[in-house]
Amino acid sequence: MDNVIGKVLEHNTQPRTQPEAERFDQEPDQGLSLPPTDQTCGDKIGTWLPIPCAGPILREVENFFVDGPIILFKWGSTEEGWPIQYVSPNVALHLGYTASQLMGKMNYADLVHPEDLGEIQKETAGVSTVTQLGRDPLSAVDRLRPDRELQPTQVQATHFQQEYRLRRADGQYRWFMDYFFVVRDEEGRFLYFLGYVQDVTERRQAAATQQGMIEAIPDLILRYDREGRCLQVISGGDMNIFQGVDWSRPQSVFEIFPPLQAEQRYQAINQALATGSLQIYTHVLEFNGQPRYEENRIVPLNGSEVLVIVRDVTERFESEKQLQQAKQMAEAANRAKSDFLATMSHEIRTPMNAVIGMTNLLLGTELDPMQRDYVEIIRSGGNMLLAVINDILDFSKIESGKLELDEQVFRLPDLLEGIQDLMRVPASEKGLDLHLQIAADVPSVVIGDPARLRQIVLNLVGNGIKFTPSGSVTVTVTKLAVSPSGSFNQCDLLFAITDTGIGIPEAKLHQLFQPFSQVDSSTSRHHGGTGLGLAISQRLCGLMGGTITVSSQPGQGSTFSFAIRVRVMGGRRQAARAPLVVEDGAHLDFNPQFAQQHPLRLLIAEDNPVNQRVIRRMMERLGYEVDIVPNGREALAALTHAADRDPYQVVLMDVQMPVMDGLVATRQIRAQLTPPPKIVGLSANAFAEDRQAALRAGMDDFLIKPLEVDQLISLLERYSFLYRTDHSVPNHLNAT
């Protein structure tokens, strides 16, 4: 329909230079004169349009102005207030006036919003003045020919196009776009304005919304061609980062940016066009002497243009930088804490080794009942202090994420029986029965972390004994499920530690696994502890793929259950064990014939004089004669000197020593002696990384101070058996 209107209005501007009969084949409904001002809107447009129109086009125009979106107006000169001489019938649909209310009764200026009226008056000023185009003898029509050169004062406007607000009959204003032609006679004199207006309120509102959205975008959005020229600024964003850039004209990136940055931008634009994919890169710009970080996202629009979204990400970069610095500081603080804890562990465990070691030795002598009681108290206090130290170190490692599992192949029944033996003394002191029950289908040999499993069970059994005044504590192990996993099967095991103790109120159960939290936290509480044991056990269960739960009835006891996941190595199934009742009065018993049964030549490298005395006395009680050196350098010299005549078979090597530490000494021993002796690391540092460092240096085993006599005995038995059975290893004691 716009094409039809265009044709009609185009005819309006043509000068009448031909006779009427030559212009169109007239149809009966055509007319050339305007209707009188009192003519009703029902009259056909063809009876008054000031141009000849072909019949089909005219009829389409008439229908269009009855209910279409465009209103046709004809109004007079500016000097007379633009009187409305004609308006199409559909004006009622858009402005609420009838045509008879407007034609000959209102001026067009009366409808225009006062704020917009000035612009229209400015555009139309002077066009209605009677103007003589000059004294040229040529006709007026010839003077209007496009190829006729006119003086500047003779140029006249022929049409106008603007957007402004018109008042509806209800007093509201709506936005309209107009397109008006200036109609003149053959002498160039103004006759009237003729044109149409169309309601564009919704379009303007949508455009305003869109513009508001664009203005709200904090990014600078630009359109570039493949040559790197900026064709359009779509969104201004924060343009402060581009100082001195004139965006009003197309500019190449090579005009705006330094050569290196310009080349990078150019390459990124062409990369986006070549791949059809988003390209992202970041540049650093200088702004007021400070670096500004600018992120560019290049989106290909078509084969020749891209959209470049530029964002100032300085704050993000600064935040990330601050976060990184804070992270580094936190990591440094964590390292400092870990170093401090490692140092404290060494410093505390070193004298503890002497305290516990000497009490164990003393318990192996002939003591009267009072003396034995005193020594037992000393040993018990030392073990309690050691447990506190272990809890604090373990919790610190867990919190820092440094605790790692050390998976090994081990026999589960042996581990549990060892725990049973260890807890025999505290259970017997309270007259408690200690039971161990392992289901028949539980695998005997598994792969997991035996040390951490032992720690969990010891903690739960220890708690059961602590909070049970009479009765029993029972450890039960059952198999939950087995699932294939590569070369091994994964096996879920359920451990339940049940006691007949005081129980836990339901309201207090939620506190059990909170760090430093205890059910009875009063100063008058009967049972001690750090409040870390259960929290550590829960975290260890999580690391081992399981969970821990508790059920309890006050006065009836508690059951702590935890599940872990191990890998099944194979081996025969362990049959269920009958309940075991521990005996009272058990104590460490040194066998002076042990060295004759397990002969070994031993060298001790230990710098602390007290620890030297402790370990010498331990070995003497087992029947060994040992040599002791104070550092790694002397250990290496002693081993080298004895290699040809009477070689040492086992070296107990302290890790931290002056002059040359145990790690360096171990490496040199491995490099210089063939075959080297078995080297067992001794350290007061209980961190897993310390053990790993010792093994990486070439040590065969690693023991933590204070030394557990049973662990030391087990190790000596193993190495003695190795030397007796492996005849490829030179052994001067094989004949014994």
C-alpha positions in Angstrom: 0.0 0.0 0.0 3.0 2.3 0.6 3.8 1.9 -3.0 0.3 3.1 -4.0 0.6 6.2 -1.7 4.0 6.9 -3.1 2.6 6.8 -6.6 -0.1 9.2 -5.7 2.2 11.6 -3.9 4.7 11.4 -6.7 2.1 12.6 -9.1 1.4 15.5 -6.8 4.9 16.9 -7.4 4.8 16.7 -11.2 4.3 20.0 -12.9 1.2 20.2 -15.1 2.9 20.6 -18.5 0.6 18.5 -20.7 -3.0 18.9 -21.7 -5.5 17.1 -19.6 -6.4 14.5 -22.3 -2.8 13.5 -22.8 -2.1 12.7 -19.1 -4.3 9.7 -18.3 -7.2 7.8 -19.8 -9.8 9.4 -17.5 -12.4 7.3 -15.8 -15.8 8.7 -14.8 -14.9 8.8 -11.1 -11.8 11.0 -11.5 -11.8 14.6 -10.6 -9.2 17.4 -10.4 -10.7 20.0 -8.0 -10.7 20.0 -4.2 -14.0 19.5 -2.5 -15.6 22.5 -0.8 -14.9 22.8 2.9 -18.4 21.6 3.9 -18.2 18.5 1.8 -18.6 15.3 3.9 -16.1 12.6 4.4 -18.3 10.2 2.5 -17.4 11.9 -0.8 -14.9 10.0 -3.0 -11.4 11.1 -2.9 -11.4 11.0 -6.7 -13.7 14.0 -6.8 -11.2 16.4 -5.2 -7.7 15.0 -5.5 -5.6 17.6 -7.2 -4.0 15.1 -9.6 -5.3 12.7 -12.2 -5.2 9.0 -11.1 -5.9 5.8 -12.9 -9.1 4.2 -11.7 -7.6 1.0 -10.0 -5.0 2.9 -8.1 -7.6 5.5 -7.0 -10.0 2.9 -5.7 -7.2 1.2 -3.7 -6.2 4.6 -2.2 -9.8 5.4 -1.2 -10.1 2.0 0.7 -6.7 2.6 2.3 -7.7 5.9 3.8 -11.0 4.5 5.2 -9.5 2.0 7.7 -5.8 1.9 7.0 -2.9 3.0 9.2 -2.1 6.2 7.4 -4.1 9.5 7.7 -4.1 11.8 4.7 -4.0 15.6 5.5 -4.2 18.7 3.4 -3.6 22.0 5.2 -3.0 25.6 4.2 -0.3 28.2 4.6 1.8 28.7 7.8 0.8 32.4 7.9 -2.8 31.3 8.3 -2.1 28.8 11.0 -2.1 25.7 8.7 -5.9 25.4 8.4 -7.0 21.8 7.8 -8.6 21.7 4.4 -9.0 17.9 4.2 -8.4 14.8 6.4 -9.1 11.2 5.4 -12.0 9.3 7.2 -9.7 7.0 9.2 -8.6 9.9 11.3 -11.2 8.9 13.8 -9.4 5.5 14.3 -6.1 7.1 15.3 -6.9 10.6 16.8 -10.5 10.2 17.9 -11.8 13.2 15.9 -14.2 12.9 13.1 -13.2 14.5 9.8 -16.0 17.1 10.1 -14.6 18.2 13.5 -11.3 19.0 11.8 -11.9 20.2 8.2 -12.3 24.0 8.1 -12.6 24.2 11.9 -9.1 23.5 13.3 -5.6 24.3 12.3 -3.0 21.6 12.0 -0.8 23.5 14.5 -3.6 23.0 17.1 -2.9 19.3 17.1 0.9 19.5 17.4 2.5 19.2 20.8 3.7 22.7 21.9 7.2 21.3 22.4 7.4 20.0 18.9 5.7 22.9 17.1 8.8 25.0 16.8 10.7 22.4 14.8 7.8 22.2 12.2 7.5 26.0 12.0 11.3 26.2 11.4 11.1 23.6 8.6 8.2 25.1 6.8 9.1 28.8 7.4 8.8 30.8 4.2 7.5 28.1 1.9 4.0 29.6 1.7 5.3 33.0 0.7 4.4 34.0 -2.9 7.8 33.7 -4.6 8.7 34.8 -8.1 11.6 32.6 -9.3 13.2 35.3 -11.4 12.9 37.5 -14.6 14.1 34.7 -16.8 12.0 34.7 -20.1 11.8 30.9 -19.9 8.6 29.4 -18.5 8.3 28.6 -14.8 8.2 24.9 -15.6 11.5 25.1 -17.5 13.0 27.0 -14.7 12.1 24.1 -12.4 13.8 21.5 -14.5 16.5 19.6 -12.6 19.2 20.5 -15.1 18.4 24.2 -14.8 20.9 26.1 -12.7 19.2 28.3 -10.2 20.5 30.9 -7.8 20.6 29.9 -4.1 17.9 32.3 -3.2 15.6 30.6 -5.7 15.8 27.0 -4.3 12.6 26.0 -2.6 11.8 23.0 -0.3 9.6 20.4 -2.0 8.8 18.0 0.9 9.2 17.5 4.6 9.6 14.4 6.8 9.5 14.7 10.6 8.4 12.9 13.8 6.4 14.7 16.4 3.4 14.3 18.7 -0.2 14.9 17.8 -3.0 15.4 20.3 -5.9 12.9 20.3 -9.4 13.9 21.1 -9.1 12.5 24.6 -6.1 14.9 25.3 -3.4 12.2 25.1 -0.5 12.7 22.7 0.9 10.0 20.4 3.9 10.1 18.1 3.4 10.3 14.4 5.8 10.4 11.4 4.7 12.8 8.6 5.6 13.0 4.9 4.3 16.3 3.4 4.7 17.7 0.0 4.6 21.4 -0.9 2.1 21.9 -3.7 2.7 25.0 -5.9 1.2 26.4 -9.1 3.0 26.7 -12.3 4.4 30.0 -11.3 5.9 28.5 -8.2 3.4 30.0 -5.8 2.5 28.0 -2.7 -0.9 26.4 -2.8 -1.0 24.0 0.2 0.7 21.1 2.0 -0.4 17.6 1.2 0.8 14.4 2.8 0.2 11.7 5.3 1.0 10.9 8.9 1.4 7.5 10.5 1.3 6.5 14.2 4.8 5.4 15.3 4.3 5.5 19.1 4.9 1.8 19.5 7.9 1.8 17.3 9.4 4.8 19.2 8.6 3.1 22.6 10.3 -0.1 21.4 13.2 1.9 20.1 13.4 3.8 23.3 13.4 0.6 25.2 16.0 -0.9 23.0 18.1 2.3 23.3 17.7 2.2 27.0 18.9 -1.4 27.0 21.9 -0.5 24.8 22.7 2.5 27.0 22.5 0.3 30.1 25.1 -2.1 28.6 28.5 -1.2 30.2 30.3 -2.4 27.1 31.5 -0.5 24.1 30.0 -2.3 21.1 31.6 -1.6 17.7 31.1 -2.9 14.2 34.3 -3.6 12.2 35.0 -4.8 8.6 37.7 -7.2 7.7 40.1 -4.4 7.1 39.9 -3.4 10.7 37.9 -0.3 10.1 35.3 0.8 12.7 32.0 1.2 10.8 29.6 1.9 13.6 29.5 2.6 17.4 26.4 0.6 18.5 26.9 1.2 22.3 29.1 3.8 23.8 29.7 2.0 27.1 32.7 3.3 29.0 34.6 4.9 26.3 37.0 6.6 28.7 39.5 3.8 28.1 40.0 5.1 24.6 41.3 8.6 25.0 41.3 10.9 22.0 39.6 8.5 19.6 37.2 10.2 17.2 34.5 7.6 16.7 32.4 9.9 14.4 34.3 8.7 11.3 35.4 5.2 10.2 38.9 4.6 11.5 41.2 1.7 11.2 42.7 -0.1 14.2 46.1 0.9 12.9 45.1 4.6 13.3 43.8 4.1 16.9 46.1 1.7 18.6 49.9 1.2 18.9 51.3 -1.1 16.1 51.5 -4.3 18.2 48.0 -4.0 19.6 46.6 -2.9 16.2 48.1 -6.0 14.6 46.7 -8.2 17.3 43.2 -6.7 16.9 43.5 -7.0 13.1 44.5 -10.7 13.4 41.8 -11.5 15.9 39.1 -9.9 13.6 40.3 -12.0 10.6 40.6 -15.1 12.8 36.9 -14.7 13.8 35.9 -14.2 10.2 38.0 -17.2 9.0 36.7 -19.6 11.7 33.2 -18.2 12.3 33.8 -18.5 16.0 34.1 -16.2 19.0 37.5 -14.8 19.7 38.5 -13.4 23.1 41.6 -11.5 24.0 42.7 -8.9 26.5 44.8 -5.7 26.1 46.4 -3.4 28.6 45.8 0.3 27.9 47.2 3.4 29.7 44.6 5.7 31.2 45.6 8.7 33.4 48.9 7.0 33.9 47.3 3.8 35.2 47.0 0.5 33.4 43.4 -0.4 32.3 42.6 -3.9 31.3 40.3 -4.2 28.2 38.6 -7.5 27.2 37.6 -7.9 23.6 35.0 -10.4 22.4 34.9 -10.6 18.6 31.7 -12.1 17.2 31.5 -12.7 13.4 28.3 -11.2 11.9 28.8 -12.3 8.3 31.7 -13.0 5.9 33.0 -9.5 6.0 32.0 -7.8 9.3 32.4 -8.5 13.0 30.9 -7.2 16.2 33.5 -6.2 18.8 32.4 -6.0 22.4 34.9 -4.1 24.5 34.7 -4.3 28.3 36.8 -2.6 30.9 37.8 -5.5 33.2 40.3 -3.6 35.3 38.3 -4.0 38.5 37.9 -7.7 37.8 41.7 -8.0 37.1 42.4 -6.1 40.3 40.0 -8.3 42.3 41.6 -11.4 40.9 45.0 -10.0 41.6 44.0 -9.3 45.2 42.4 -12.7 45.5 45.6 -14.3 44.1 47.7 -12.3 46.6 45.3 -13.3 49.4 45.5 -16.9 48.3 49.3 -16.7 48.2 49.4 -15.1 51.7 47.0 -17.8 53.0 49.1 -20.5 51.4 52.2 -18.9 52.9 50.5 -18.8 56.3 49.5 -22.4 55.9 53.0 -23.4 55.0 54.3 -21.4 58.0 51.7 -23.2 60.2 52.7 -26.6 58.7 56.4 -25.8 59.2 55.7 -24.7 62.8 53.7 -27.8 63.5 56.4 -30.0 62.0 59.0 -28.2 64.2 56.8 -28.5 67.3 56.1 -32.1 66.5 59.8 -32.8 66.3 60.6 -30.8 69.4 57.8 -32.4 71.5 58.2 -35.9 70.2 62.0 -36.0 70.8 61.6 -35.7 74.6 58.5 -37.8 74.5 60.6 -40.6 72.9 62.8 -40.5 76.0 59.9 -40.5 78.5 57.9 -43.3 76.9 61.0 -45.3 75.9 62.4 -45.2 79.4 59.1 -46.1 81.0 58.8 -49.1 78.7 62.3 -50.1 79.7 61.6 -49.6 83.3 58.5 -51.7 83.1 60.6 -54.5 81.9 62.7 -54.6 85.1 61.9 -56.1 88.5 59.7 -53.5 90.3 57.8 -53.7 93.4 54.0 -53.0 93.1 54.3 -49.3 94.1 57.1 -48.7 91.7 55.2 -50.4 88.9 52.2 -48.3 89.6 54.2 -45.1 89.4 55.8 -46.1 86.1 52.4 -47.1 84.7 51.1 -43.6 85.6 54.1 -42.0 83.8 53.6 -44.1 80.7 49.9 -43.5 80.7 50.4 -39.7 81.0 53.0 -39.8 78.2 50.7 -41.7 75.9 47.8 -39.3 76.6 50.1 -36.4 75.8 51.2 -38.1 72.6 47.6 -38.7 71.6 46.8 -34.9 72.0 49.8 -34.1 69.8 48.7 -36.6 67.2 45.1 -35.2 67.2 46.3 -31.6 66.7 48.7 -32.5 63.9 46.2 -34.7 62.1 43.4 -32.1 62.3 45.8 -29.4 61.0 46.8 -31.6 58.0 43.2 -32.4 57.2 42.1 -28.7 57.4 45.0 -27.7 55.1 44.2 -30.5 52.6 47.6 -32.0 53.0 46.5 -35.3 54.4 46.8 -38.1 51.8 46.1 -41.7 52.1 49.0 -44.2 51.9 47.5 -47.3 50.3 49.2 -50.6 51.1 48.5 -54.3 51.0 47.7 -55.5 54.6 46.0 -58.2 56.5 42.8 -56.9 58.1 42.6 -59.5 60.9 46.2 -58.8 61.9 45.5 -55.1 62.1 42.4 -55.6 64.2 44.1 -58.1 66.5 46.9 -55.6 67.0 44.4 -53.0 68.1 42.8 -55.5 70.4 46.2 -56.3 72.0 47.0 -52.6 72.3 43.7 -51.8 74.1 43.9 -54.8 76.3 45.6 -52.8 79.2 43.1 -49.9 79.5 40.2 -52.3 79.1 41.5 -54.7 81.8 42.1 -51.7 84.2 38.4 -51.1 84.1 37.4 -54.8 84.2 35.9 -54.6 80.7 35.5 -57.4 78.2 36.9 -56.5 74.7 35.5 -58.5 71.8 36.4 -58.7 68.1 34.0 -60.3 65.6 34.9 -60.6 61.9 32.3 -62.1 59.6 33.4 -65.1 57.6 33.0 -63.5 54.2 35.2 -60.5 55.0 38.3 -60.6 52.9 41.6 -61.1 54.8 44.0 -59.3 52.5 42.9 -55.9 51.3 44.4 -52.7 49.8 43.9 -49.5 51.8 45.5 -47.2 54.3 46.1 -49.4 57.4 47.5 -46.6 59.5 44.4 -44.4 59.0 42.0 -47.4 59.5 43.9 -48.3 62.7 43.6 -44.6 63.8 39.8 -44.6 63.4 39.2 -47.9 65.1 41.6 -47.0 68.0 39.8 -43.7 68.5 36.3 -45.3 68.6 37.4 -48.3 70.8 39.3 -45.8 73.1 36.1 -43.7 73.4 34.1 -46.9 74.1 36.5 -47.9 76.9 36.6 -44.3 78.3 32.8 -43.9 78.5 32.0 -47.5 79.7 32.2 -48.0 83.5 31.3 -51.7 83.2 30.4 -54.3 80.7 32.1 -54.6 77.3 33.2 -53.1 74.1 32.7 -55.0 70.9 34.2 -54.5 67.4 32.2 -56.1 64.6 33.2 -56.2 60.9 30.9 -57.2 58.1 31.0 -57.0 54.3 28.4 -54.8 52.6 29.1 -55.1 48.9 31.7 -56.0 46.3 31.9 -54.3 42.8 34.4 -54.8 40.0 37.0 -52.1 39.5 39.7 -52.7 37.0 42.1 -55.4 38.1 40.7 -55.4 41.6 37.3 -55.5 43.2 36.1 -52.7 45.4 34.8 -53.9 48.7 32.7 -51.9 51.2 33.3 -52.9 54.8 31.1 -51.9 57.8 32.7 -51.5 61.2 30.6 -51.2 64.3 32.0 -50.4 67.7 29.4 -51.1 70.4 29.8 -50.3 74.1 27.6 -50.7 77.2 28.5 -47.3 78.5 26.8 -44.2 79.7 25.3 -43.3 76.3 24.7 -39.9 74.7 21.5 -37.8 75.0 19.8 -37.3 71.6 20.1 -33.5 71.9 23.9 -33.8 72.1 24.4 -36.2 69.1 24.9 -33.3 66.7 27.9 -32.1 68.6 29.9 -35.3 68.4 31.6 -34.7 65.0 32.2 -30.9 65.5 35.9 -30.0 66.0 36.8 -29.1 69.6 33.3 -29.9 70.7 32.4 -32.3 73.5 29.2 -33.6 74.9 30.4 -32.6 78.4 32.4 -29.4 78.1 32.1 -28.2 81.7 35.2 -27.6 83.8 34.0 -30.5 86.1 33.7 -33.0 83.3 34.9 -36.6 84.1 36.5 -37.4 80.8 39.3 -35.5 79.1 40.3 -35.2 75.5 40.8 -32.5 72.8 37.4 -33.0 71.2 39.1 -33.7 67.9 39.0 -37.5 67.7 35.6 -38.0 66.2 36.0 -35.0 63.9 39.2 -36.5 62.6 37.6 -40.0 62.3 34.8 -38.5 60.3 37.2 -36.8 57.9 39.3 -39.9 57.5 36.2 -42.0 56.7 35.3 -39.4 54.0 38.8 -39.7 52.5 38.4 -43.5 52.5 35.1 -43.3 50.6 32.8 -43.8 53.6 30.7 -42.3 56.3 30.3 -42.6 60.1 27.1 -42.6 62.1 26.1 -43.1 65.8 23.1 -44.4 67.6 22.9 -44.2 71.4 20.6 -44.5 74.4 21.5 -42.8 77.6 22.4 -45.4 80.2 22.4 -48.2 77.7 25.5 -47.5 75.6 26.3 -46.4 72.1 27.2 -47.9 68.7 29.5 -46.0 66.3 29.4 -47.4 62.8 31.5 -46.4 59.8 31.9 -47.8 56.3 35.0 -47.6 54.2 35.9 -48.8 50.7 39.0 -51.0 50.1 40.2 -53.0 47.2 40.3 -56.7 47.5 43.7 -58.2 46.9 42.6 -61.8 47.2 43.5 -64.5 49.7 41.4 -66.8 51.8 38.4 -65.5 53.6 38.8 -64.9 57.3 36.6 -67.0 59.5 34.6 -65.4 62.2 36.4 -65.1 65.5 35.0 -66.0 68.9 34.8 -63.2 71.4 38.0 -62.5 73.2 38.1 -61.5 76.8 41.2 -59.5 77.7 43.3 -60.4 80.7 44.4 -58.0 83.4 48.0 -57.1 84.3 49.5 -57.3 80.8 52.8 -55.4 80.3 55.7 -55.2 77.9 58.0 -58.1 78.1 61.5 -57.7 76.6 63.0 -61.1 75.5 66.8 -61.1 76.1 67.1 -64.1 73.7 65.5 -62.1 70.8 68.9 -61.2 69.3 70.0 -64.9 69.2 66.7 -65.8 67.5 66.9 -62.9 65.0 70.6 -62.0 64.6 71.4 -58.7 62.9 74.3 -56.3 62.9 72.9 -52.9 63.7 74.1 -49.3 63.4 72.2 -46.4 65.0 72.5 -42.8 63.6 71.0 -40.4 66.3 72.2 -37.0 67.4 70.1 -36.6 70.6 72.0 -38.0 73.6 68.9 -39.0 75.5 67.4 -40.8 72.6 70.8 -42.5 72.1 70.5 -43.9 75.6 66.8 -44.9 75.1 67.4 -46.9 71.9 70.6 -48.4 73.2 68.8 -49.7 76.3 65.9 -51.0 74.1 68.4 -53.0 72.0 70.3 -54.2 75.0 67.1 -55.5 76.5 66.5 -57.5 73.3 70.1 -58.9 73.4 71.7 -56.7 70.7 75.0 -54.8 70.9 74.7 -51.7 68.7 77.0 -49.0 67.4 75.8 -45.4 67.6 77.0 -42.4 65.6 75.7 -38.8 66.0 75.2 -37.8 62.3 74.9 -39.0 58.7 78.5 -38.3 57.8 79.8 -40.6 60.5 77.2 -43.2 59.6 78.5 -43.3 56.0 82.1 -43.6 57.3 81.2 -46.4 59.7 79.4 -48.3 56.9 82.2 -47.8 54.5 84.8 -48.9 57.0 82.9 -52.1 58.0 81.8 -53.1 54.5 84.6 -55.5 53.8 85.1 -57.1 57.2 81.9 -57.0 59.2 79.1 -55.2 57.3 76.1 -53.6 59.0 72.8 -55.1 57.9 70.3 -52.6 59.3 70.8 -48.9 60.0 68.3 -47.0 62.2 68.8 -43.5 60.7 67.4 -40.3 62.3 66.2 -38.0 59.6 67.0 -34.7 61.2 70.7 -34.5 62.3 73.4 -31.9 62.2 76.4 -32.0 59.8 74.6 -34.4 57.4 71.0 -35.3 57.8 69.5 -38.8 57.3 68.1 -38.1 53.8 71.5 -37.0 52.3 73.3 -39.8 54.1 70.8 -42.4 52.7 71.4 -41.1 49.1 75.1 -41.3 49.5 74.9 -44.8 51.0 72.8 -46.0 48.1 75.3 -44.6 45.7 78.5 -45.8 47.3 77.8 -49.2 48.9 76.9 -52.4 47.0 74.8 -54.0 48.3 73.6 -51.3 50.7 72.2 -52.2 54.1 68.5 -51.9 55.0 67.9 -48.3 56.2 65.0 -47.5 58.5 64.2 -43.8 58.9 63.5 -42.4 62.4 61.7 -39.1 62.8 59.6 -37.2 65.2 57.8 -35.6 62.2 54.5 -37.5 61.7 53.5 -35.9 58.4 52.9 -38.2 55.4 55.2 -36.0 53.3 58.0 -36.7 55.7 57.5 -40.5 55.2 57.3 -40.0 51.5 60.5 -37.9 51.4 62.3 -40.7 53.4 61.2 -43.4 51.0 62.1 -41.3 48.0 65.6 -40.8 49.4 66.0 -44.6 49.5 65.0 -45.6 53.0 63.4 -49.0 53.2 61.1 -48.2 56.2 60.0 -45.3 58.3 59.2 -45.3 62.1 57.8 -42.4 64.0 59.2 -41.3 67.4 58.4 -42.2 70.2 59.3 -45.7 69.0 56.7 -48.4 69.5 58.6 -51.4 70.8 56.2 -53.9 69.1 56.8 -52.1 65.7 60.5 -52.2 66.2 60.5 -55.9 67.1 58.3 -56.7 64.1 60.7 -54.8 61.8 63.7 -56.6 63.2 62.0 -60.0 62.8 61.2 -59.2 59.2 64.8 -58.2 58.3 66.3 -61.1 60.1 64.1 -63.5 58.2 65.0 -61.7 54.9 68.7 -62.1 55.5 68.4 -65.8 56.5 66.3 -66.7 53.4 67.8 -64.5 50.7 71.2 -66.1 50.1 72.0 -63.6 47.4 72.6 -61.1 50.1 76.0 -61.3 51.8 75.4 -62.2 55.4 78.1 -63.1 57.8 75.4 -64.2 60.3 73.7 -66.8 58.1 75.8 -69.5 59.7 74.5 -68.8 63.2 
